[in-house]
Amino acid sequence: MIISLIAAIGKNNVIGIDGDLPWHLPDDMKFFSRTTKGHHVLMGRKNFESIPKKYRPLPGRPNIVVTRNPSFEAPEVDVFTSIKDGIALARDRGEEELFIIGGGEIYKQTIDLADRLYITHVEARIDGHAYFPDFDPSEWNKEVLQDHPKDDVHNFPFRICLYTK
Ligand SMILES: NC(=O)c1ccc[n+]([C@@H]2O[C@H](COP(=O)([O-])OP(=O)(O)OC[C@H]3O[C@@H](n4cnc5c(N)ncnc54)[C@H](OP(=O)(O)O)[C@@H]3O)[C@@H](O)[C@H]2O)c1
């Protein structure tokens, strides 16, 4: 099973502020949606709760949530108290590509397991509360998938890259 991390990161690796995203980039959300659709997605409890209630669990994808709280429950979601067990569920079900969708705590603990990184590089430097871990691009093969300008609905330009090992 391929393990992929997918994230939108600022120039300073910021990914979140006050439990929310630091930007509004609908075309990146569309990329996220079409890339992850049909695949298991694994996320931290804080990321799960940051998704507006009407959009969670994320549709068309089995959602796996990790928390250290053994009594945490959410409808139509598989909950685990360890990341390893969450990954094992996807593998046991025959998933070909698992997407780890954050947030910061979860990316940090899984980047060493990743075969692929789908990174949206956002041309923004914003102070936040959650960050993507440092990674060395020279250790990865990089393919640029999309360049997107700033416009009326996208408050920053961004470039989507796929890093593979
Ligand atoms: N830009 C992006 O691409 C992107 C993507 C995703 C999220 N985000 C942003 O990131 C922020 C959230 O990130 P975050 O770092 O604060 O939180 P997070 O990684 O989403 O979730 C952290 C929580 O996950 C659980 N957890 C962590 N490690 C665990 C482990 N080893 N075993 C079991 N459970 C574990 C704990 O839940 P309990 O506290 O319940 O025990 C912990 O509090 C939000 O602002 C969100 O908008 C941005």
The ligand as a MOL file (V3000), in Angstrom:
LIG
                    3D

  0  0  0     0  0            999 V3000
M  V30 BEGIN CTAB
M  V30 COUNTS 48 52 0 0 0
M  V30 BEGIN ATOM
M  V30 1 N -3.0480 23.0750 5.2170 0
M  V30 2 C -3.3680 21.7780 5.2530 0
M  V30 3 O -3.1520 21.0360 4.2820 0
M  V30 4 C -3.9920 21.2170 6.4790 0
M  V30 5 C -4.3600 19.8580 6.5100 0
M  V30 6 C -4.9170 19.3600 7.6730 0
M  V30 7 C -5.1010 20.1770 8.7770 0
M  V30 8 N -4.7340 21.4740 8.7170 0 CHG=1
M  V30 9 C -4.8510 22.3500 9.8880 0
M  V30 10 O -4.0630 21.7750 10.9330 0
M  V30 11 C -4.6210 22.1340 12.1850 0
M  V30 12 C -4.7970 20.8740 13.0120 0
M  V30 13 O -3.5190 20.2800 13.2300 0
M  V30 14 P -2.9910 19.9240 14.7000 0
M  V30 15 O -1.5340 19.6010 14.5990 0
M  V30 16 O -3.4120 21.0000 15.6300 0 CHG=-1
M  V30 17 O -3.8500 18.6290 15.0910 0
M  V30 18 P -4.0720 17.2210 14.3520 0
M  V30 19 O -2.7630 16.6600 13.9150 0
M  V30 20 O -5.1600 17.3390 13.3510 0
M  V30 21 O -4.6970 16.3600 15.5420 0
M  V30 22 C -3.9790 16.1940 16.7390 0
M  V30 23 C -4.7250 15.1850 17.5770 0
M  V30 24 O -4.6030 13.8830 17.0130 0
M  V30 25 C -4.5430 12.9210 18.0520 0
M  V30 26 N -3.2380 12.2640 17.9780 0
M  V30 27 C -2.0250 12.8040 17.6980 0
M  V30 28 N -1.0650 11.8650 17.7100 0
M  V30 29 C -1.6890 10.7010 18.0080 0
M  V30 30 C -1.2300 9.3780 18.1770 0
M  V30 31 N 0.0790 9.0550 18.0280 0
M  V30 32 N -2.1180 8.4210 18.4970 0
M  V30 33 C -3.4280 8.7160 18.6420 0
M  V30 34 N -3.9390 9.9720 18.4980 0
M  V30 35 C -3.0610 10.9380 18.1760 0
M  V30 36 C -4.7370 13.6800 19.3540 0
M  V30 37 O -6.1380 13.7290 19.5640 0
M  V30 38 P -6.7930 13.8660 21.0360 0
M  V30 39 O -6.4380 15.2430 21.5130 0
M  V30 40 O -8.2590 13.6790 20.7920 0
M  V30 41 O -6.1780 12.7570 21.8630 0
M  V30 42 C -4.1960 15.0560 19.0060 0
M  V30 43 O -4.6760 16.0810 19.8240 0
M  V30 44 C -5.9230 22.8790 11.8780 0
M  V30 45 O -5.6540 24.2710 11.9100 0
M  V30 46 C -6.2420 22.4540 10.4530 0
M  V30 47 O -7.0180 23.4260 9.7580 0
M  V30 48 C -4.1940 22.0050 7.5860 0
M  V30 END ATOM
M  V30 BEGIN BOND
M  V30 1 1 1 2
M  V30 2 2 2 3
M  V30 3 1 2 4
M  V30 4 1 4 5
M  V30 5 2 4 48
M  V30 6 2 5 6
M  V30 7 1 6 7
M  V30 8 2 7 8
M  V30 9 1 8 9
M  V30 10 1 8 48
M  V30 11 1 9 10
M  V30 12 1 9 46
M  V30 13 1 10 11
M  V30 14 1 11 12
M  V30 15 1 11 44
M  V30 16 1 12 13
M  V30 17 1 13 14
M  V30 18 2 14 15
M  V30 19 1 14 16
M  V30 20 1 14 17
M  V30 21 1 17 18
M  V30 22 2 18 19
M  V30 23 1 18 20
M  V30 24 1 18 21
M  V30 25 1 21 22
M  V30 26 1 22 23
M  V30 27 1 23 24
M  V30 28 1 23 42
M  V30 29 1 24 25
M  V30 30 1 25 26
M  V30 31 1 25 36
M  V30 32 1 26 27
M  V30 33 1 26 35
M  V30 34 2 27 28
M  V30 35 1 28 29
M  V30 36 1 29 30
M  V30 37 2 29 35
M  V30 38 1 30 31
M  V30 39 2 30 32
M  V30 40 1 32 33
M  V30 41 2 33 34
M  V30 42 1 34 35
M  V30 43 1 36 37
M  V30 44 1 36 42
M  V30 45 1 37 38
M  V30 46 2 38 39
M  V30 47 1 38 40
M  V30 48 1 38 41
M  V30 49 1 42 43
M  V30 50 1 44 45
M  V30 51 1 44 46
M  V30 52 1 46 47
M  V30 END BOND
M  V30 END CTAB
M  END
